[in-house]
Amino acid sequence: MNRHKPRAAREPRETMIIIGGGLGGLSTGCYAQMNGYRTQIFEMHEIPGGCCTAWERGDFTFDCCISWLLGNGPGNEMHQIWLELGAIQGKEMRHFDVFNIVRGQDGRAVYFYSDPDRLEAHLLDLSPADARLIRDFCNGLRKFRKAMASYPFLKPVGLMGRVERWRMLASFIPYFNTIRKSITVLMTDYSARFQDPLLRQAFNFILYEKHPNFPVLPFYFQLASHANMSAGVPEGGSLGLARSIEQRYRRLGGEITYNAKVAEVLVEDDRAVGVRLSDGREVRADIVVSAADGHTTMMKLLGGRYLGDTYQRLYTKTIEEPGMVFPGYFILFLGLRRPFPEGDPCTTHLLTEEEAAPLIGIAQPSINVQFRSRHYPELSPEQTSVVYATYFCDIAPWRELDEGPEQVTRRRGGSELHTLPVRHGRGYYAGKHQVRDAMLDFLEKRYPGLKDAVAVRDVSTPLTQVRYTGNYDGTVLGWQPFVESGETLEVEIKKNGPALPGLENFYLSGVWATTGGLIRAAAAGRHVMQFICRDDDRPFTASIDDTAPLPTHTIIPVGPHLTPAGTDPALPVPALVGTAPPGPGGSR
């Protein structure tokens, strides 16, 4: 039963406080300003973006988020959201012709082209004995490319009328069998049918890490978006994307306050009326939206009140069960003094037990290695390289090594700062050095001369993520989809919207109000504002930012058969690089 009831006759709601200046909070602020609300965002860090971030080390900028951005090309509803937020205008969108490379322990490699024709030819060359299964997968990918235009992102399903829902479902009818099959078969089961041992492993790592609970569908979704030139990377990188949305928010009249940590949501007569900051200040507003960490919001800012049965179970039981929340990352950044042309944009290396043993908290025997300067050459000096090496990482063993607080607040110059370094125990620092050195040794074997080329380096553990964002257990994505946690949340939001039972004027936004990555966080801001406008009997409106031209698009070849000139002889040069946005069904 839907909990929505018309609001009692009161003064119109006009002001809004948004907790968190990540992409969910920035998006919520933009759409709120577009709809006539006066908003203020409180962000505990000194920069926008949350997990969508970067930082400087010497002459290098280490970009720590976007490896592919869903919706950065047209032909789908995701793209419109980025244009409304002013996130990608005036920028070059870069598209590699290979989504990821998976390299086995024996050195053999699978190049996961997103173009189904090239992928099929490559896989058949690797394993003719698997021809039937290879053709089945690639045929599904071909159909999914056409289905991408039908996926709803602009309007939450919970607000669709009966006709809208029927229209949406009807648009999927041509792809029904493909979607049905791909959502009911786990990729671990699908890949086990390959005869070739490398393909049996590699298909699980298409999305960089192994996701044992994922069916085939999300693999199709990402590859199809990539093939349609709508999952590339944006010029300027992750922090550049966040700053572009922040600028859009400010142009719309929004206000953002940094180094401001919310300690409590103020509640009077079962109505959210404002927030109390960590320095004791109170700020009032008609509406409070939290786009902060979900566990922090529910259990700390609200003190565990107003959860109802669903959120009570999610945040006191489900969240502690294995696999319900995305893990964090261990990250090694290297700034290298010279180019490494042999370094591909993105490769997942499958490790031996011996290679994985020193990597503390590793969830699966693999590391993903990106030569990040291929993605973002503007973020490092000419004739240099940046390496971004990561693995899914459990926070528990790092907590066992730690002896200090995970986050502290200090006063400097009369202001509170909340993300400054904290003191850890000797065991923690020794653990970081152990993992760093093991990863460096691994990289040196595969890219000889890399160690001697290191100019600067930096290391991040899940505890680093906790310090900067407060995210539960250092996760960057929140609830896992396709398992109890994500499925329960999706049902709750669809049924009752992003609100809490018994608490008026309070809403949820951002990645914890959905499942998935950056586009889901951005869409959550659009969705929560549609619920708020409904509750206030206002028509929802949104507009595309026209202060800069539309993005341009460039395709960058990666494949294993490159000529000295840097082109793949299988493709004509004019098809590789272009500056015009592709059409909805365009291919490379």
C-alpha positions, -999 to +999 in steps of 0.1 A: +000+000+000+014+034-010+020+056+020+015+088+001-011+111+014-018+147+004+000+172+027-021+189+053-029+225+045+001+245+056+023+273+043+039+263+010+073+247+013+100+269-002+134+262+015+155+231+015+186+218+032+206+191+013+231+170+033+261+160+012+277+176-018+284+145-038+267+139-072+234+129-055+233+161-034+245+184-063+219+168-086+191+173-060+201+209-056+201+216-093+166+201-098+153+218-067+165+252-080+149+245-114+116+240-096+117+272-075+130+259-042+157+279-023+184+254-013+216+251+007+240+221+005+261+213+035+293+193+026+319+182+052+347+182+027+363+213+011+354+203-025+324+189-043+319+154-056+321+130-027+334+097-042+336+114-076+370+131-069+406+136-077+436+151-059+471+165-067+504+149-060+533+170-073+527+178-110+501+149-112+464+148-106+452+114-095+417+108-107+399+084-085+365+076-099+353+076-135+365+047-156+333+048-177+304+072-175+270+058-185+250+083-205+279+105-217+266+100-253+231+104-268+204+079-276+192+072-241+176+090-212+207+090-191+223+115-215+196+140-209+202+140-172+239+149-177+229+177-201+204+191-176+231+191-149+256+208-172+280+180-165+295+173-199+289+203-221+319+218-238+340+187-232+355+159-253+340+125-245+367+097-251+357+062-261+381+033-261+372+006-286+379-020-259+359-020-227+384-040-207+412-065-212+414-096-190+448-112-188+452-147-174+480-160-152+496-175-183+497-141-201+469-149-226+445-120-229+408-115-238+400-081-253+364-073-245+354-051-275+320-037-269+312-039-306+296-073-309+310-081-344+346-074-333+341-092-300+327-122-317+356-124-342+381-121-314+365-147-292+361-172-320+398-167-328+406-175-291+383-205-288+366-219-319+353-248-297+331-222-279+315-209-311+279-216-301+281-198-267+302-170-282+276-163-308+248-165-283+264-139-261+272-115-290+237-119-304+223-109-270+246-079-270+234-068-305+198-068-292+207-050-261+222-021-281+188-015-295+171-018-262+191+010-245+168+038-258+139+022-239+154+022-204+136+047-181+158+071-162+139+104-163+109+095-143+107+071-113+085+041-120+067+048-087+053+080-102+043+066-136+006+062-143-009+031-157-006+042-193+030+053-189+039+019-174+022+000-202+040+022-228+073+016-211+067-022-210+056-022-246+089-006-257+107-036-243+086-063-260+110-067-289+138-075-264+117-095-239+134-128-244+169-114-243+162-095-211+144-124-195+173-148-202+200-124-192+184-114-158+177-150-148+212-165-154+241-156-132+273-147-151+292-172-130+269-200-143+269-186-179+307-184-180+311-219-166+297-233-199+328-222-219+353-249-227+383-225-228+396-221-192+405-184-198+371-175-212+355-193-182+373-169-159+375-138-181+338-133-186+334-128-149+358-099-150+344-079-179+333-052-153+369-051-139+361-071-108+342-103-103+306-097-092+294-132-081+257-121-077+254-104-110+233-120-138+243-115-174+221-084-178+244-058-162+272-070-184+251-065-215+239-031-202+275-017-198+288-032-230+258-020-250+261+015-236+298+014-245+292+002-280+266+030-285+293+055-275+275+063-242+300+049-217+332+068-223+352+092-201+348+130-199+376+154-205+386+169-171+379+137-152+359+130-121+364+162-101+360+182-133+326+166-137+316+174-101+328+210-105+308+214-137+276+203-118+285+226-089+288+255-113+254+247-128+240+246-093+254+280-084+242+295-117+207+283-108+210+303-075+220+275-051+242+279-021+268+253-010+287+255+023+319+234+026+337+222+058+302+219+073+294+185+089+258+178+098+255+161+132+218+158+135+185+162+116+162+184+138+128+170+142+097+186+158+063+170+160+074+143+136+085+169+110+121+176+098+127+213+104+165+216+098+199+204+108+224+209+136+260+212+125+290+197+144+299+232+156+265+236+173+249+259+147+213+252+138+199+259+103+162+256+096+144+248+063+110+236+052+125+204+037+156+183+045+170+159+020+199+136+029+222+126+001+249+115+026+259+079+036+228+059+043+239+043+075+251+077+089+218+093+079+196+066+095+215+056+126+233+088+135+216+119+120+181+104+128+192+083+158+175+052+144+140+067+144+114+066+117+129+036+099+098+014+097+101-023+092+120-022+058+147+003+067+150-011+102+159-045+087+182-030+060+202-009+084+204-031+114+206-066+099+209-068+062+238-043+060+259-066+082+255-096+060+282-105+034+277-093-001+248-068+007+270-037+003+296-031-024+331-035-010+357-007-009+389-005-028+426-006-022+441+019-046+477+025-057+485+056-078+518+061-095+530+091-114+556+080-139+584+102-154+580+088-189+553+074-212+545+037-212+530+031-247+527-006-239+503+002-210+467-003-220+439+019-207+424-009-187+435-044-179+423-069-152+451-092-142+442-126-128+466-134-100+481-166-086+476-174-050+512-164-043+507-130-060+475-123-041+487-134-007+504-101+004+474-080-007+456-073+025+418-076+024+417-087-013+382-101-021+392-120-052+426-128-068+427-100-094+438-064-097+427-039-123+454-017-138+447+014-157+472+037-174+450+066-164+469+091-185+453+074-215+419+085-201+429+120-189+461+132-206+454+167-194+458+156-157+495+149-160+525+166-176+535+157-212+556+126-217+545+111-184+521+084-173+497+078-144+489+042-132+457+035-112+458+000-098+429-013-076+413-043-061+381-049-042+390-048-006+375-058+027+378-031+054+380-056+084+417-065+082+426-028+079+406-021+110+424-048+128+457-031+119+444+004+129+448+019+164+433+054+159+400+071+151+387+067+115+376+104+113+384+134+133+373+171+134+399+198+141+397+235+143+420+256+122+418+293+117+384+295+135+368+268+112+362+232+116+379+207+092+366+171+090+387+152+065+423+159+077+447+130+081+443+108+112+470+089+131+469+051+125+489+024+142+523+011+130+506-021+118+484-001+094+513+018+078+533-014+076+503-030+058+501-002+033+538-005+025+535-043+022+507-040-004+523-011-022+556-030-026+538-062-037+518-044-063+549-025-075+568-059-079+539-073-099+537-042-122+575-042-127+573-078-141+547-068-166+560-033-174+598-035-171+613-002-160+582+010-143+598+011-108+626+033-119+602+057-135+581+064-104+581+101-096+552+102-070+529+076-055+499+075-032+479+047-015+443+046-004+425+020+017+388+016+025+396+036+057+408+065+036+373+065+020+357+065+054+378+096+064+368+116+033+332+106+028+320+088+060+307+060+037+298+027+055+328+004+055+345+025+029+321+015+001+318+038-030+285+024-043+263+015-014+237-013-018+244-042-041+218-048-068+205-083-076+206-093-039+183-089-010+195-054+000+192-038-034+160-056-043+144-046-010+154-010-014+141-008-050+107-022-040+105+002-011+113+033-032+090+022-060+062+016-035+066+045-011+091+069-026+123+082-010+107+092+023+105+077+058+073+065+075+060+089+101+085+117+093+073+146+073+094+170+052+124+145+050+136+127+019+165+105+007+186+110-023+219+099-038+235+065-042+219+051-010+184+058-024+191+036-054+215+009-066+244+016-090+269+042-099+271+079-108+242+080-132+220+064-106+231+090-080+224+118-105+190+103-115+181+100-078+183+138-075+159+142-104+136+115-089+134+129-054+125+163-067+096+147-087+083+132-055+087+165-036+069+184-064+041+159-063+038+163-026+036+201-030+012+199-060+038+216-082+045+206-118+080+193-121+102+210-147+138+205-159+158+222-186+191+215-204+220+238-196+227+258-227+257+278-214+282+257-233+281+236-265+272+199-266+301+175-260+322+161-288+332+125-292+365+107-300+371+070-304+406+058-293+418+024-306+432-001-281+431-035-297+460-060-299+466-056-336+477-020-337+501-009-365+530+014-357+509+043-368+485+034-340+455+024-361+438-010-364+440-021-400+405-037-396+390-002-393+391+027-417+408+057-401+378+081-406+357+057-384+380+060-355+381+097-346+353+121-349+341+154-334+303+151-340+280+134-315+270+100-327+234+091-336+212+071-313+221+038-330+256+048-342+284+023-341+322+025-343 
